[in-house]
Amino acid sequence: MIDEPEPGDDLHLDLPILDSEAWVERYLPEKASGGFNLMLYQRRIPLLTDMNGRIVHSWPLVRVTARARLGADSRLLVIGIDNAVKIYDWEGHLRWRFTPPVDEDLPHHDVIRLANGHVLVLAQDTRTKLDYLLEVNEGGAVVWEWRFADHLDTAFPRRDRRHPDPTHVNSVHEIGPNPWYSAGDQRFRPGNILLSARTLDAILVVDRQSGEIVWIFDRSLDRQHEAVMVPEGRPGEGQILVFNNGLRNRFGYRRSSVMAIDPVQASVQWAYRGRFFYSSLAGSQTSLPNGNVLVTSSHGGRVFEITPAKEMVWQFIPPWDPMRVERYPSNHCRRLRALDTPLERAVPPQRRWPYISQELHTFAVSGEYRHQEVAGRRRQVVKDANSCRQMVLPAAPALSLGYGIDPQAPGVEGVRARFTVTLERLDTGERRKLVDDTVAADDPELWRQPWIPVEGLEFRTVRLCLDLETPNGNGSAHNHPAAVIENPRIYSGDQPVLPRKRTDPKLSEEERKLREEQLRAIGYIQ
């Protein structure tokens, strides 16, 4: 065992009081692919639930960022919050640890166990912002290395050379036995590596023997995540599944999709595009043994399982953004086989209304806000405070909005700002003025935080418009940096909530700095 300090937070004290069964919104056992779900509580603590949401095992003192995978040896492979790749045993003891040879470099997004037992680490050179792969053996030695820098100009000559995050690889997958290789296509030799390069809007295959990029697919992709090949023996074997985020359409009707690609024909065989399905960032999907697909809509706020006929047969809506949930059959490893067989119960749909992905009723998404300390709190501040967005309202909607004057901003003396928020129903043209308020730098209350119910517009498509005026002395208007608007959110009255914390759940200062460093390095913080 390897010693490591205990985490700097008390999140693990929440686990005994979580009402996780209530977060399973539906479950049709006769149509779903059963097993256990590996997820990250609050995107940090790995835990396993059964299909009814009951926690059957957890690693309470383990802290993870981005990815956790349970191996056939019952050990947990993770990327830790200290930027190390780690392996824990079932009891949560640290058994293996690896950091890249260059201290400043950053393991991120994904890590896998290869068929030969080695660990494949995805990392970023934080100086060039280019990604690379390291194959590491049990002794911690690097036995194979591949760098995007050696292939970028040749494979992607027309890329955006101004982008600060040129490749942004977000998933790594080892190709297994498949019908394409069996038919003689050497590009899909088992052991080759399938990558998703988000910034390039492309997925690609790296030949392990030559190191060359031997296959690229970039049609209709839009900031995609999680490229994986359906294993041999499952329905759709050999198809490549990908979570296509659809970031570019965030200014109109936002929509994501899960796509199944025939890699030889380079064509989309099928796609799932739910009306209320959207996640601008993150997201994943996993093929299941019966042909179903498990989808994690991370910024949409839910996990769901669909059949080939696109019927939803399991839905899990936790009160945090879920990340890359994995489904393991009960015989996946010795420790899962030893668990008591759960008594499963069907859960008919619990919601009276359809679920609307969270980002369909959030004003600004990735790249449209910045983090700023205002009024003693770190806030998401809208970059363009004079703009409109199309949104879909959920059940029992209410607007949460913060706005005001930042007293720490330079030149704040004498600033006077008028904040206006208008909602327009697109099908009828009806307009409602939700906020019309003026804040001055000499006011006793510089920050306002109204909670505004929006009645009668459930499931309607609306346009929400922000307007900020900070006139100067000669009567003209400009945007003064002291006047800010927090990212408006429309909350649903039937969303689940977390229990009241027993202790302060805030991140430790060390963890916060590491988390921010990682998010900045991979492009999520400007």
ABEGO torsion letter per residue (X at the ends): XBBBBBBABAAAAAAAABBAAAABABBBAAABBBEBBBBBBGGABBBBBBAAGBBABBBAABBBBGBBBBBAAGBBBBBBAAGBBBBBBAAGBBABBBBBABAABBBBGBBBBBAAGBBBBBBBBAAAGBBBBBBBBAAGBBABBBBAAAAAAAABAABBAABABAAGBABBBBBBBBAAAAAGBAAABBGBBBBBBAAAGBBBBBBAAAGBBABBBABGBBGBBGBBBBBBGBBGBGBBBBBBAGAAAAABBBBBBBBBBBAAAGBBABBBBBAABBBABEEBBBBBAAGBBBBBBAAAGBBBBBBAAGBBABBBBBABBBBGBBBBBAAABAAAAABBBBBBBBBBBABABBBBBAAAABABBBGABBBBBBGGBBBBBBABABBBBBBBBBBGBBBBBBBEBBAABBGABGBBBBBBBBBBBAAAGBBBBABBBBBBAABABABBBBBBBBBGABGBBBBBBBBBBBBBAAGBBBBBAABBBBBBBBBBAABBBBBBBABBABBBAAAAAAAAAAAAAAGABX
